[in-house]
């Protein structure tokens, strides 16, 4: 059987278990002519255990107006903010520091996200997460 032609790749950040037909889900899927409820119900069911947290979702849209989707879990910046209990990152990360994160916390986050990061080993993944932390104004400590 021939592979279906992909005509769109969508990336959305949606509150887990709370996708609705309103924006951003409804407006994004609607412009591709997709049935929103075919996404919303399975998404809400699959992510209800992460309720209240944001989840990144990749949706592939095919030529025949069908689609498939994959949930990537929480974004790295959310995991960092959760680990060190801050509300948001710094607007001026090189000047204003908002918190400190330990190598152990970085490793824990890197292990959770390892399959989605562009890293060969856990050390590389830790460096990627540490870079995200630094860009948020979070100091990396031993």
Buried (B, 14 or more C-beta within 10 A) or exposed (E): EEEEEEEBEBEBEBBBBBBEEEEEBBEBBEEEEBEBEEBBEEBBEBBEEBEEBBBBBEBBBBEEEEBEBEBBBBBBBBBBBEBBEBEEBBEEBEEEBBBEBEEEBBBBBBEBBBEBBEBEEEEBBBBBBBEBBBEBBBEBEE
